[in-house]
Amino acid sequence: MPSVAEYGSRPFKEAIDYFNQKLPLPTNGWQDVYDQQHDHAFMVAGANKTSIIEGFANALQGAIEGGETLQDFRKRFDSIVQKEGWDYNGSRHWRSRLIYETNIRQAYNAGREAQMADPAFQKQFPYKEYRHSGAEHYRPQHKAWDRLLLLANDPWWQVHSPSNGYGCKCKAFPRSRRWMQRNGKTLPDQAPQDTFKEYLDKRTGEVIQIPLGIDPGFEHRPGASWLRHATLKPAELPTVKPIPIGPAAKPPLPAPTAVSESVLMADGLADEVYVKAFLDEFGLADTSIFKDIKNEALAINELLFKNANGERITTAIKDKRYTRLLARALIQPDEIWNMLEPDQARPGKYKLKRRYISRFQIAGEAELTHSIFEITNGTWATSIVTGTQQANSLRQGVQVYSSLEDSE
């Protein structure tokens, strides 16, 4: 029975740190998170509900930190599927193994890469050797790379560091000068020339060149982008940009909803009037839980508008005239996007933002009005954007819902 012992003798800090800093990211498919984006986002293909992703993250954390076996994980897998009603692709046996082995192996690989990147370690072990797993059904390129010895900082490793595909069990081992001499070598090998294949990203139409023998999305050194953040001192950190996740080409925009100008509220009303108008849109009792169109649970009640001291605040509503439309962004969104953005309070870290967008054509107004409701780390904020061009800039990340789906 496979266990963590296949990937290392015991769990170790670097692998645990690598996995634990990932943010659970609901997605529609495996292409939504690609290449080095996996260093920061944890996803399971086809799982677009937060509770499903968090369930699997917790299950894999138990395996990485506690050494739980594939059999243990399958029990957790069954529990998550039953609780969430998740309709996944493939058989239970195949899908659970794929999730378990891919994530544990890459966490182990990223941890080992972090260890081998240490300057003191590289001084003692300046080389790395590629070793094929010895699998009966193997990729010819992986077999050809077996026993390839290169400098640890050779650019070849940036693309070819294991794992190099789903089910790949190849490894890279650190080697010393003494080891090289014992094995009859005076110089390291030369990096082989790659033959490339074309991979078409169907979401964007982009054609990507990938070395033969490497699966799409695996053409990077595990943990490399995470390691860059982890080794910088806070004072040296550059401006951190959002991780580009999801399609570069924006999908079509849904048609706007026509509303009467009477939906707008007057300025200068008492705070409780705006709070009541917002909550009335949901038609819920004060203690009710609202479930959005993707079945994500949100507590919608007066506590939304109170601070830690119990004082009422409405500052999260930027333009109170649009209070009703801001509520409707949650109730009937045209789009929902998930994205990772820099956490300014923790340099080098990211946080998950869920953005609801609704488009309205208010009677008598020339430009479209876009109502935005955002949830980040247990906090919320709103904004109103006019004009399609400005609203289009907010359509970032992974689109997990579009009202166009319901109209097809």
N, C-alpha and C positions, 0 to 999 in steps of 0.2 A: 504494500500500500504506500503510495507516494506520501512524503512528509517534508517538512521544512529541511530535514537533514539532507535531502538531495541537493539543496542549493547552498548549504553551508553547515558547518558542524553545530552552530547554535545561532540564535538571533543576535545581531550586533547593532550597536548604537546608530551607525551611519544608515543602515537599511531602515531602521525604525524611524529615524528622524526624517528620512526622505519620504516615506509613505505618510507619516503623520502631518507633514506640512501641506499635503495635497488638499484641495477643496473639492468636495463632492459636487459634480456638475451634471445636472439632468441634460440629456441630449436626445436626438432622434436616431442617430446612427453613428457608426464608428468613425466616419469621415469628419464629423463635427469637431473632433479633437484630434490633431494630427502632429506627428513628429515631436519636437521638443515641448509642445503644449502639454504633453503627458507628464512632464516633470512637475507641473503645477496643478493640474486638474485630474481628478479621479472620475472616471466615467465607466459605464457598462452599456455597450451598444444596445440601443432600443429602449433603455430605461429613462423615461423623461419625466419622472416624478421624484421629487426630492427625498421622500421617505424611503423609496426603493434604493436609491443611490447611497443614502446614509446607512441603510441596513447592511448593504454589501461592504461598505467601508468598515463598519464595525466588525463584521465577520472576518474580513481579511486582516484587520488589526489584531484580532485574536490569533490568527495563524502566524503573522509575522513576529509579534511580541511573545506569544505564548506557545508557539510550536504546534498549533492545532493541525491535524492532518486533513487530507482531502475528505475523508469520511466525516470528520467533524464539520467541515465546511458544508458538505452536502446536507447535513441536518439543518444548518442555518439557512441554506439555500431554499430548502423545502418550506421552512417556516416563513421566509420572506415572500415567496411566491404565493403561498396560501393566504397570508395576511393581506397582501396588496392586490391579489388577483392579477398578477403580471402574466401576460401572454407573450412568452419569449419564443424565439426561433430555435429550432434544433431540439435534440433529445436532452433530457435531464442529465444523463451521464456525460454527454459531450460538452454541453454548455457550462455545467458546474466546473468541470475540469479546466475548460478554457479560461474562465474567470479566475479561478484559483491559481493555476500554474503561471499564467501570463503576469499577473500582478505580483505574486511572490517572487518570481524569478527576476523581474525587472527591478523590484525593490532591492533584492540581493545584489544584482549587477550594479545598480546605482551606488549602493553602499561600498562595494569593492572599488568602483571607480573613484569614489571620494577618498578612500584610503590610499590608492595608488597615485593619486594626484598630489599628495603631500610632498613638498620638496625634499624633506629628509628621507622619506620613503624612496623617492625616485633616485636619490643619491646612492642608496644601497641597492636598489633594484631598477637600473636604468632601462631595462628592456621588458617587453611583454610578448608572450607567446600565445598564439591562437591555437586552441585545441578543439578538435571536432568531438562531438559527444559519443561517437561510435554507434549511433542509431542504425538499425537495420535498413530503414527506409530514410535515406538521407538526401539532402540537396547536394548536387555535384560540386557547386561552388564552395560550399562549406567544407566538403571533404578535401578539395584542392587547397584550401587555406590551412589545413591541419599542419601544425608544427611550424607555421610561419613565425619567424622571430624578427621583431622590429623594435626600434627605439620606442620607449613609452610615450614620447611626445610626437611621434610620427603622425602627420595629418591623416593618414589612412585610418587610424582608429576613430577619428571623429565621425566617420560614416559606418565603419564596419565592426564596431565594438558589439559583442553579443549582449542580448539576444538579437538575432537578425531576422526574426519572423515568428509567426505563431507556431508554437511547439518546438522551436529551436532550443536545444540544450547545450550549445557550444559555450565555451568559457574562454576568458583571457587570463593568463597566469603571469604574475610578476617574475622576472628572472634577473639574476645577478651576473656580473662579469665572470665570476668563478664558475657559476652554473654553465655559462656559455662555453668556457674553456673545457670543462669536463665533458661537454657534449661535442667537442671537436670543431667548434666554431671560433673564428678569429674576428669576424665582423658580422653585424646583423644582416638580415636579408634585405633585398630591395622590395618595396611595396609593389604588388602586381598591378598591371593595368586592368582597369575594369571594362567590361562590355555593358552598355547601358540598355535599358528597356524603357519604353514610354508608358507612363501611367496617366490616364485621363481622369481628372477630378470632375465628375459629372455635375457637381453643384456649381462650379465656376467656369468650366470649360478649359481650365488651365491644364497644360500637358507638362508633367514633371518627369525629369530624367532620373531613373533610379538604377543603381548597379544591379546587374543580374545576380540573383541569389539572395536579395534582400526584399522582404515584403514591404509594400507601401506603408509608411508610418514608422518603420523601424530603422530608417537611414540616419540615425543619430546616436551619439554616445549617451547611454542612460545616465540621467542626473546632471548632465553638463550645465544646463542653464540654471538649475537649482544650486549647483556647486558654486557658480560665479557669484550668486547673491550671498551664499553662506560664508564665503571667504572674504568679502569686502567688509571693511570697517564702516560704521554708520557715517562718519565724517567724509568718507571717500565715495559714498554712494552717488551715482549719477541720477538724473531725473528718471524715475521709473515709469515706463510706458505700459499701458494695458497690454495684456497678452492677446494677440489677434486670434480669436477662436471663431470658427464658423466660416461661412462663405464670404469671399471677397466681393462677389457680385450680389447685390441686394435682390431678394425675391420680389415679385410684383406686390404693389400696395393694394390693400382692399379698398373698395369704394367707401366714401364717407357716409355717415348716417345723418340724414336731415333732421334738424330739431328747430323748434320754435324759439324765437328770441326770449320768450317768457321763461325759459330754463335758467336764464341768467339772474343772479341775485343783485340786490343793491349794495353799494359800498356803505361802510360805517354802521352796520347792524351789530347788535350784541353778539358776543362769541357764541353763546348758547343757541342762537338762531342758526348759525352756520353749522354747528355740531349736529343739531336736530335734522337739518336739511340733508346732511351727509348720511346720517344713520337711517333716515326715513327711506332713502333710495333702496336700502337692502330689505326693509320690511321685516327686520329681525328683532327678537327680544334682546334685552341688554346682555344676556349671558350666552347668546347663540354663537355657534361656530359657523362661519361662512366657508363654503368650498367653491373655489374658482372653477373655471371651465375645464381645467386639467385635473380637477379633484384635489388640488392642494388646499389644506385647511388653514384658515386665517381667522383669528378672533377679531370680530368687528363689534365694538361696543364703545362706551364713553371713555374707557381707559386709554383709547388711542389718543385722546386729546388731553391727557393729564401727565404731568411730569412725576418724578420720583417722590415729590412732596405732596402729591395729590392735587396740585394746582392746575386749573384748566388752562391749556395753551392751544392756540390754533396757528402757530407760526409755521408749521409744516405745510399749510395751505398757502401758497405764495400769492395767488390772486383769488380772493374769496368770492368774487362774482361767479366763478366757474365751479363752485363747490359741488354742485349736483353732477356735473360732467366728470369731475375727478372720481367720484364714487362709481360712475358708470364705466370708467376704465377698468375697474376691478370686476364689475358685474358682467359686462359684455365687452371684453377687449377685442380689438381687431387683430392685435398681435401680442405675443409674450416672448421676451428675449431673456436669456440667461447669459451673464458675462462675468469675467474675472477682471477686477481693476485693482490698482495698487492700494495698499493699506498705508496711508501716510503716517499712522501711529506706529507702524512696525515696518521699518525699512526692509525691502526685499521680500515682503510678504504680500499676499493678495487676499481679496475678499470677494464673495459671490454676491452679485446684484441681480435681482429679478425685476424686469421692467415691463409694465403693462402699458400699451399704447392704444388709444381709441381716436378715431378721426370723425370729426363732426363738421357739417355745413350748417352754420347758424343762419337762420333766415335774416336777410338784410345785410350780411357781411360778405365782402368780396373774397377774402382768403379763408382757407380751411383752418379749423382749430383742432389742435392735437392735445389731448388730455393724457398726461403721463403720471403714473403712480409707480414708485420704486420702493423695493424692500431690500435692505442690506443689513445683515448681522442683527436682526431684531429691531431695526429702526426703519422708519418710512419717511418719504418725502414726495412732494408733488411738483409738477410744473405744467405750464400751459405754453405751447409753442404754436405760432401761426406760420403758415406757409409750408409747402411740401419739402422744399430744399433743406430747410433747417431741421425739420422733423426727421428727414432721411438720415441725417448725421447721427441720430440717436438710435438707429436700427443697427445695433452692433451685437456681436456674440453669436449665440446659438438660438435660432428661432425655434421655440418649442410649440408655438401655436400660431395659426393664422386663420382668420374667419373665412378665408377662401377655401379652406379644407371642408367647411360645413356647407359651402355653396356648390361644391362639385357634384 
